[in-house]
Amino acid sequence: MVKLLSVVVLVVLFSAPVMAQEYEEHDSMLMDHGDGHLMDMAGGMVMGQNADTLPGGCDSISETKEITVHAGHKYAEKFPGRMFAFDTQEFNFKPCTKLTVHFINEDNVRHQWMMHGLPKYLYPKGMFHLEASGPSKISGTLILPPGDKTYLVHCDIAQHMEKGMKAQLKVGKGDGDLPSIPGVTAYVVADDYKATLPELEAKAEADALIVPAVVATAIPVPATALKQEDSVISGVTVIGLALGLLAAPFLGRKFKGMSASEVVAYLFDLLRAFIELVVKLLSRLISLIGSNKNKILPGK
C-alpha cells in the first residue's frame, strides 16, 4: 500500500505542469530618494519615474500602455556574435503615451533598461532607467514626449550594449533607425564568420615566415664582403648566414607579432647598447692606464 501511494505521488509530481520561474519583486522594497529616483538594497533601481507630469506639448495622455521586457543571455542566441539581449529589439508608441515598463532580468548578473534623450527639464539626466541585479523584476512608469522621435534603449553595464543588449523605441513615426540594433539594423562593425580553420592556419604560417625574412633583410652585410670580387661567398657571409640560421628560432619568437619597422628599431637599440658598452669599457681602460702610467712607463 505504501509503495502504491509513493508511485501515485511521484506520478502526480512529474505529470503536474511546471510552475513559472519566480523572480524577486523589487517594487515593494523601493525607497523614494526624490526626483523619481527609487532604489533598494537588493540591487533594484528606478530613475526618472514620472507617472503624473505631462511633458511640454502634451495636452493630455494619449493612451496608457504596459509592456514586459525580458533580458538575458538566452535572448542573444539568435544573434551570432552577441552575448546579451532583450527579448524585444523595437518598440513603438503614440506621443504622450503613459508607459509602464516591467523589466525582468533572467541572468545572474546586473542588467538595465535605459532610455536616453528625454527632456531634461522633466527627466533628470535626460533618461529613464530600470535596473535589476540577478533574476528579479522591477517596474517603472514614464510619460513619453510629443513628436516623432527614435530613442535609444540599452543596458549601460560595461560592454553589455556592445554585446547585443540594445533596442530602439519610436515615438510616433520616429525620426529614423539607430545603427547596430540586433535583428533590426545593420551593425556598424560587421562580424566576419567566413574564415575557415585551414585559412586561419595558412595565415598563421605566412605570418611566421615573415619574421625570419624581416630579420634576414635587417642584418647588414659587412662592407669587406662587397670588395671580395674574386669570391662568390666570402667567409664573413658564411659566418653571418650560420649565425643567422642558429639565431632564427630565437629571433622568430622574439620578433613574433612585430612589424618590419619595429624589428629594425629593436636591432638599432641593440647596436646602440653594444656601442655604449664598448665606449664605457674603453673609458674605464683609459682611466686605468692614466692612473697607472707611472708604473707602465719607466723613468716617470
Order of alpha helices (4+ residues) and beta strands (2+ residues): alpha-beta-beta-beta-beta-beta-beta-beta-beta-beta-beta-beta-beta-beta-alpha-alpha-alpha-alpha-alpha
